[in-house]
């Protein structure tokens, strides 16, 4: 323990004397959490749309008002030409063209049905799908309101009415930040852990101190523990700090046990630090270590369910995510924070991460060469 204590003291002094590491450890996660939590969202607001209203009736005006009153749509143009309105797609001044045909109100009063034509810019398929859902919901709400107001139309429809009451569990306000903040915390802790571990050991190679350490009586186990433990502590601190910020600034709930998060995070960080150590064993410069670490992190994050659900991926990709530690940790962190899941609910994940940590640390330790004194 005495040897490990001296190595830890040396490591912390080296970390805090490195002017490049201080911003990387403390300021980068804070800025990224605050920015990404607001920017990384699939909720779309301020959608610019154009209207081609050939009916010019009370119904058509109410329908347009329904769109503008939601807070999601901004009316940019009224036109009497569909082709002219579609020019807005090319100029990027509109995302939706709402074409209301002639006799829209007349048909609705007479038959209880009417048609409108929504033309959506599908350059971004994901955004187009969201705009389409917004449009369908608004039109359905409008139709329901009109049926209630005009009893003559309601009388035409003799089919039974089914009222649906929605109950949104775990995120009642449907706030995307509630879902994203835990995922972003996982991404930040992963980047910090892997980058710092890989760069720290490689830096010893660059400045030549690794050779001095190799010829000392320090055993390989002491060296590995002394190198990994400071960044394990920093990773736990970053996660705790980021979680506290998320709760205070973004009102992220903490329905589960913080101690369970600490347990899972402790094991997960061993996986990430083991990867960083493994990368450092076959790289010679900090630049090489960063490139290789970033290569793996991008794949892990994009396929880890942080930004897109794993369930929406192809079958082969869902099977591959079993070997993705970020996928396991991000899912577990959300389960504990947002659902209040307990120890036995996440026990399988703990087993998987513990196995992953054992494998990565074993590879890294056997790969690392040291002359025993």
C-alpha positions in Angstrom: 0.0 0.0 0.0 2.9 2.4 0.8 4.2 2.0 -2.8 0.8 2.5 -4.3 0.3 5.6 -2.1 3.5 7.2 -3.5 2.5 6.3 -7.1 -0.9 7.9 -6.5 0.7 11.1 -5.1 3.0 11.2 -8.1 0.1 10.7 -10.6 -2.1 13.4 -9.1 0.8 15.9 -9.0 1.5 15.0 -12.6 -2.1 15.4 -13.6 -2.6 18.8 -12.0 0.7 20.2 -13.2 -0.3 19.4 -16.8 -2.0 22.5 -18.0 -3.7 20.7 -20.9 -5.4 18.1 -18.7 -7.1 20.5 -16.3 -9.5 21.9 -18.9 -10.0 18.4 -20.3 -11.0 17.1 -16.9 -13.1 19.9 -15.4 -14.2 22.4 -18.0 -14.9 20.3 -21.1 -17.4 18.0 -19.4 -19.3 21.0 -17.9 -19.5 22.9 -21.2 -20.4 19.8 -23.2 -23.1 18.8 -20.7 -24.8 22.2 -20.8 -24.6 22.5 -24.6 -25.3 19.0 -25.7 -28.3 18.6 -23.3 -30.0 21.5 -25.0 -28.8 20.8 -28.6 -29.1 17.0 -28.8 -32.8 16.6 -29.1 -35.2 15.1 -31.6 -37.9 17.6 -30.7 -38.4 20.1 -33.5 -39.7 23.6 -32.9 -40.1 26.7 -35.1 -41.1 24.7 -38.2 -41.6 27.1 -41.0 -44.6 26.3 -43.1 -46.6 27.8 -46.0 -50.3 27.7 -46.7 -52.1 27.5 -50.0 -55.7 28.1 -48.9 -58.1 27.7 -51.9 -61.1 27.5 -49.6 -60.8 30.8 -47.6 -63.4 29.6 -45.2 -63.9 29.7 -41.4 -62.8 26.0 -41.2 -59.6 26.6 -43.1 -58.7 29.7 -41.0 -59.3 27.7 -37.8 -57.1 24.9 -39.1 -54.3 27.3 -39.9 -54.7 28.9 -36.4 -54.5 25.4 -34.9 -51.0 25.0 -36.4 -49.7 28.4 -35.4 -51.0 28.2 -31.8 -49.0 25.0 -31.0 -45.7 26.8 -30.7 -44.1 24.3 -33.1 -45.1 25.9 -36.4 -44.3 29.4 -37.8 -46.4 30.6 -40.8 -44.0 32.2 -43.3 -46.2 32.6 -46.4 -49.8 32.6 -47.7 -50.0 31.7 -51.3 -52.5 30.7 -54.0 -50.1 28.6 -56.0 -48.7 25.3 -54.8 -45.8 25.5 -57.2 -44.9 28.9 -55.8 -45.1 27.7 -52.2 -42.9 24.7 -53.1 -40.2 27.0 -54.2 -39.6 27.6 -50.5 -38.2 24.1 -50.3 -35.4 25.1 -52.6 -34.7 28.3 -50.7 -34.9 26.5 -47.3 -37.5 29.0 -46.2 -40.2 26.3 -45.5 -40.5 22.7 -44.3 -44.2 22.2 -44.9 -46.7 23.3 -47.5 -50.3 22.9 -46.3 -52.6 22.8 -49.3 -56.3 23.3 -48.4 -58.5 22.6 -51.4 -61.6 24.4 -52.5 -64.9 23.3 -50.8 -63.0 22.1 -47.8 -65.6 23.4 -45.3 -68.5 22.5 -47.6 -67.4 18.9 -47.9 -66.8 18.6 -44.2 -70.3 19.9 -43.3 -72.0 17.8 -45.9 -70.2 14.4 -45.6 -68.2 14.7 -42.3 -65.0 14.2 -44.3 -62.7 16.4 -46.2 -59.2 16.3 -47.6 -56.1 18.4 -47.2 -52.7 17.9 -48.8 -49.5 18.2 -46.7 -46.3 18.4 -48.7 -43.2 17.9 -46.5 -39.5 18.6 -47.2 -38.1 15.1 -46.6 -34.4 16.0 -47.1 -34.0 15.0 -43.5 -36.0 11.8 -43.2 -36.1 11.8 -39.4 -37.3 15.5 -39.2 -39.8 14.8 -42.0 -41.3 11.9 -39.9 -41.6 14.2 -36.9 -43.3 17.0 -38.9 -45.7 14.5 -40.4 -46.6 13.2 -36.9 -47.1 16.8 -35.7 -49.3 17.5 -38.7 -51.5 14.4 -38.3 -52.0 15.1 -34.5 -53.1 18.7 -35.2 -55.5 17.8 -38.0 -57.0 15.0 -35.8 -57.5 17.4 -32.9 -59.0 20.0 -35.3 -61.4 17.3 -36.7 -62.4 16.2 -33.2 -63.1 19.8 -32.1 -65.2 20.5 -35.2 -67.3 17.4 -34.7 -68.0 18.5 -31.2 -69.0 22.0 -32.2 -71.1 21.0 -35.2 -73.7 18.6 -33.9 -75.0 18.0 -37.5 -71.7 16.3 -38.4 -71.5 14.4 -35.1 -75.0 12.9 -35.8 -73.8 11.5 -39.1 -71.3 9.3 -37.3 -73.2 6.6 -35.4 -70.1 4.6 -34.6 -69.2 4.3 -30.9 -66.7 6.8 -29.5 -63.6 5.6 -27.8 -61.9 8.1 -25.4 -58.2 7.4 -24.8 -56.5 8.7 -21.7 -52.7 8.9 -21.9 -50.4 8.2 -19.0 -46.7 8.9 -19.7 -44.6 6.9 -17.3 -41.0 7.9 -16.3 -41.2 11.2 -18.3 -44.6 12.7 -17.9 -43.7 16.0 -19.6 -42.2 14.2 -22.6 -39.1 16.4 -22.1 -36.3 15.0 -24.3 -33.6 16.4 -21.9 -34.8 13.9 -19.3 -33.8 11.1 -21.7 -30.7 12.7 -23.1 -28.9 14.0 -20.0 -28.1 10.5 -18.6 -26.8 9.4 -22.0 -24.6 12.4 -22.4 -23.2 11.8 -18.9 -22.2 8.3 -20.0 -20.5 9.7 -23.2 -18.6 12.3 -21.2 -17.4 9.8 -18.5 -16.4 7.4 -21.3 -14.3 10.0 -23.2 -12.6 11.3 -20.1 -11.7 7.8 -18.8 -10.4 6.4 -22.1 -8.6 9.5 -23.3 -6.9 10.3 -20.0 -5.7 6.8 -19.3 -4.3 6.2 -22.8 -2.7 9.7 -23.1 -1.2 9.6 -19.6 0.8 6.4 -20.1 1.8 7.3 -23.6 3.0 10.6 -22.3 5.4 8.7 -20.0 6.8 7.1 -23.2 7.1 10.4 -25.0 9.1 12.2 -22.2 11.1 9.0 -21.4 10.0 8.5 -17.8 8.4 5.1 -18.6 11.9 3.6 -18.9 12.9 5.0 -15.5 9.7 3.5 -14.0 10.4 0.1 -15.7 13.8 -0.3 -14.0 12.5 0.6 -10.5 11.5 -2.1 -7.9 7.9 -1.2 -8.5 5.9 -4.3 -9.5 3.7 -4.3 -12.5 0.5 -4.6 -10.3 1.5 -1.5 -8.3 2.2 0.4 -11.5 -1.2 -0.5 -13.1 -3.1 0.3 -9.9 -1.3 3.6 -9.5 -2.0 4.5 -13.1 -5.7 3.6 -13.2 -6.9 4.5 -9.7 -6.5 8.4 -10.1 -8.6 8.3 -13.3 -11.1 6.0 -11.7 -11.5 8.6 -8.9 -11.8 11.4 -11.5 -14.4 9.5 -13.5 -16.5 8.9 -10.4 -16.2 12.6 -9.5 -17.2 13.6 -13.0 -20.3 11.4 -13.0 -21.4 12.6 -9.6 -20.8 16.3 -10.5 -22.6 15.9 -13.9 -25.5 14.1 -12.3 -25.9 16.8 -9.7 -25.9 19.4 -12.4 -28.5 17.5 -14.4 -30.8 17.4 -11.3 -30.3 21.0 -10.5 -30.3 22.6 -13.9 -32.4 20.2 -16.0 -34.6 18.8 -13.3 -33.6 15.2 -14.1 -35.2 12.8 -11.6 -33.3 10.5 -9.3 -35.9 7.7 -8.6 -33.3 5.0 -7.8 -30.4 4.7 -5.5 -27.3 6.9 -6.1 -25.3 4.2 -4.4 -26.4 1.6 -7.0 -25.3 4.1 -9.7 -21.9 4.4 -8.0 -21.6 0.6 -7.9 -22.4 0.2 -11.6 -20.2 3.2 -12.6 -17.3 1.8 -10.6 -17.4 -1.4 -12.6 -18.0 0.4 -15.9 -15.0 2.7 -15.4 -12.8 -0.3 -15.0 -13.9 -1.4 -18.5 -13.1 2.0 -20.0 -9.8 2.5 -18.1 -8.8 -1.0 -19.2 -9.5 -0.1 -22.8 -7.4 3.1 -22.4 -4.6 1.1 -20.8 -4.7 -1.5 -23.6 -4.6 1.2 -26.3 -1.6 2.8 -24.6 0.4 -0.5 -24.8 0.7 -0.4 -28.6 0.8 3.3 -29.3 3.9 5.6 -29.0 2.4 9.1 -29.1 -0.6 10.8 -27.5 -1.9 11.7 -30.9 -2.0 8.0 -31.9 -3.7 7.1 -28.6 -6.4 9.8 -29.1 -7.1 8.7 -32.7 -7.5 5.1 -31.8 -9.6 5.9 -28.7 -11.8 8.2 -30.7 -12.3 5.5 -33.3 -13.7 3.0 -30.8 -15.7 5.6 -28.8 -17.6 6.9 -31.9 -18.7 3.3 -32.8 -19.6 2.6 -29.2 -21.6 5.8 -28.7 -23.5 5.7 -32.0 -24.4 2.1 -31.4 -24.9 2.4 -27.7 -28.4 3.8 -27.5 -27.3 7.2 -26.3 -28.9 9.2 -29.2 -31.0 6.5 -31.0 -32.9 3.5 -29.4 -31.1 0.2 -29.9 -34.5 -1.3 -30.7 -34.7 0.7 -33.9 -31.4 -0.8 -35.2 -31.2 -3.8 -37.5 -31.1 -7.2 -35.9 -27.4 -7.7 -36.4 -26.6 -4.4 -34.8 -28.8 -5.2 -31.8 -26.8 -8.4 -31.3 -23.5 -6.5 -31.6 -24.5 -4.1 -28.9 -24.2 -6.9 -26.4 -20.4 -6.4 -26.6 -20.8 -2.6 -26.3 -20.2 -1.5 -22.7 -21.7 2.0 -23.3 -24.9 0.3 -24.3 -25.1 -1.5 -21.0 -24.2 1.4 -18.9 -26.4 4.0 -20.6 -29.4 1.7 -20.4 -28.7 0.9 -16.7 -28.2 4.6 -15.8 -31.5 5.5 -17.3 -33.2 2.6 -15.6 -32.0 3.6 -12.2 -32.5 7.4 -12.5 -35.7 7.5 -14.5 -37.5 4.3 -13.5 -36.2 3.7 -10.0 -34.8 0.2 -10.9 -33.2 -1.7 -8.1 -30.2 -4.0 -7.7 -31.8 -7.2 -9.0 -33.2 -5.3 -12.0 -29.7 -4.4 -13.2 -27.9 -7.5 -11.9 -27.4 -9.0 -15.4 -25.7 -5.8 -16.5 -23.4 -5.8 -13.5 -22.3 -9.4 -14.5 -21.7 -8.4 -18.1 -19.7 -5.3 -17.2 -17.7 -7.2 -14.6 -16.8 -9.8 -17.2 -15.9 -7.1 -19.7 -13.7 -5.4 -17.1 -11.9 -8.6 -16.2 -11.2 -9.3 -19.9 -10.0 -5.8 -20.8 -7.8 -5.4 -17.7 -6.3 -8.9 -18.3 -5.5 -8.0 -21.9 -4.0 -4.7 -20.9 -1.8 -6.1 -18.1 -0.5 -9.0 -20.1 0.2 -6.6 -23.1 2.1 -4.2 -20.9 5.8 -5.0 -20.7 7.8 -4.2 -17.6 11.2 -5.3 -16.4 10.6 -6.6 -12.8 13.1 -5.3 -10.3 
